[in-house]
Amino acid sequence: MATAQLERLVEKQNKLWDRMQELQGRSETDEGWTTEDRTNWDAAEAELRTVSEDIERFQRAAKLEA
């Protein structure tokens, strides 16, 4: 169960990072960062931070169980 949950979190982390890279690429145009892009980046970054912290918790728990 924990392994499946960890896999889902890693997948979510990867999708969030892909989204952030997409936003970064769009910011490199002549238009730069739009207000919407900034809002989306900030939301994705906050969620990425939370997901990454959850992954770290799973990994620490696995080490303790070993």
N, C-alpha and C positions, 0 to 999 in steps of 0.2 A: 504494500500500500504506500509506504513512504517513498519507495523508489519511483512509483508512477507519479506521485505528487511532485517529486523533485524533477522528474523529466518534464512535466507540464510547466513548472516554474522556469526551467532552462529554456524551453521553447518560447515562453512568454518573454523572457529576457532578450532572446535573440530577435524576436519580432519588434520589440520596443526599440532595440538598438538599430535595426534596419530602418524603422520609421524616423528615428533621429538623424540617421545618415541621409535619408531622403530630404528631410527638412534642411539639413546643412547644405546639401547640394543646391537646393532651391535658393538659399540665401546668397549663393555666390553669383547670382545673376545680377543684372543692372538694377533690378528692383530692390535687392537686398532683403532683409527680414521684414516681412509684413507683420502687422499686429497679430493676425491669426496664427502665423507661423511661430511667433514668439510664445503665444499662449499654448499652442500644441507642443512645442519643444519643452516648455516648463512642466506641463502635465506629464509628458512622456518621461522626462528626467526624474520627476518625483516618483512616478510609478516604477521606473527602472531601479531607483535606489531601494525602494521597498522590496521589490522582488529579489534583488541581489542580496539584501540582508536576510531574507527568508532562506535563500539558497545557502548562505553561509551558516545559518542555524542548523539546517539539515546536515550539512557537511560536518559541523562540530559534533552534532548528536551521533552521527555515524562513527566518528573517531572514538567517542566515549563508549559506544556499544562494542567496539572491536577489542 
